[in-house]
């Protein structure tokens, strides 16, 4: 199943650098999963491709997660380093 996520300027403005629970991605996903009690992103190190991020959503009905690789990971890293990000949309497979 594909999920379209829109990171809005409000998600970015409310984002907190290096905070996995309040990054722009987490803020955007929280709007889609209003009953989720926990949404967070975290970074991993993959020796093949470098650092990548994933996003996890937990609710009373279950748990899903998806990867944020390539350009999505670069945007997350740039936000953590500089606090800068532009609004955009992306799709993930869940």
C-alpha positions in Angstrom: 0.0 0.0 0.0 1.3 3.5 -0.9 1.0 6.4 1.4 1.4 10.0 0.2 2.8 12.3 2.9 2.9 16.1 2.6 5.4 18.0 4.6 3.9 21.5 5.0 5.5 24.7 6.0 3.7 24.4 9.4 5.3 20.9 9.9 8.7 22.5 9.2 8.0 25.6 11.4 7.0 23.3 14.3 9.9 21.0 13.7 12.7 20.7 16.3 16.2 19.9 15.1 17.6 16.5 16.3 14.3 15.6 18.0 12.9 12.4 16.5 9.4 13.0 17.9 9.1 16.6 16.5 10.9 16.6 13.2 9.0 17.8 10.1 8.5 14.1 9.0 7.0 13.1 12.3 4.8 16.2 12.3 3.5 15.4 8.8 2.8 11.8 9.7 1.0 12.7 12.9 -1.6 14.6 10.8 -2.3 11.4 8.8 -2.5 9.2 11.8 -4.4 11.2 14.3 -4.9 8.3 16.7 -1.2 7.4 16.8 0.2 7.8 20.3 3.8 7.8 19.1 5.5 8.9 15.8 9.2 9.2 15.5 12.1 9.1 13.1 15.5 7.7 13.8 18.8 7.4 11.9 20.6 4.2 11.1 24.0 3.5 9.6 24.1 1.3 6.6 27.7 0.5 5.5 26.5 0.0 1.9 24.6 3.3 1.4 25.6 5.4 4.4 23.1 7.0 6.9 19.4 6.6 6.3 16.3 7.4 8.4 13.2 5.5 9.1 9.9 6.6 10.5 7.7 4.5 12.9 4.1 5.0 13.8 2.6 3.3 16.8 -1.1 3.3 17.8 -3.4 1.0 19.8 -4.2 -0.7 16.5 -0.7 -1.7 15.7 2.6 -0.4 14.4 4.0 0.5 10.9 7.3 1.8 9.8 8.9 2.9 6.5 12.3 3.9 5.4 13.5 7.4 4.4 16.4 6.9 2.1 18.2 8.9 -0.6 16.9 12.4 -1.0 14.5 12.0 1.9 17.4 11.1 4.2 19.4 14.0 2.9 16.5 16.4 3.6 16.3 15.0 7.2 20.0 15.4 7.7 20.0 18.9 6.3 17.1 19.9 8.6 19.0 18.5 11.7 22.1 20.4 10.7 20.6 23.7 9.6 16.9 23.8 10.5 16.1 24.4 6.8 13.6 22.5 4.7 11.2 23.4 1.9 7.6 22.0 1.8 7.2 18.9 -0.4 5.2 15.6 -0.9 6.5 12.1 -1.2 5.1 8.5 -1.3 6.2 5.6 0.8 5.3 1.9 0.6 3.9 0.5 3.8 
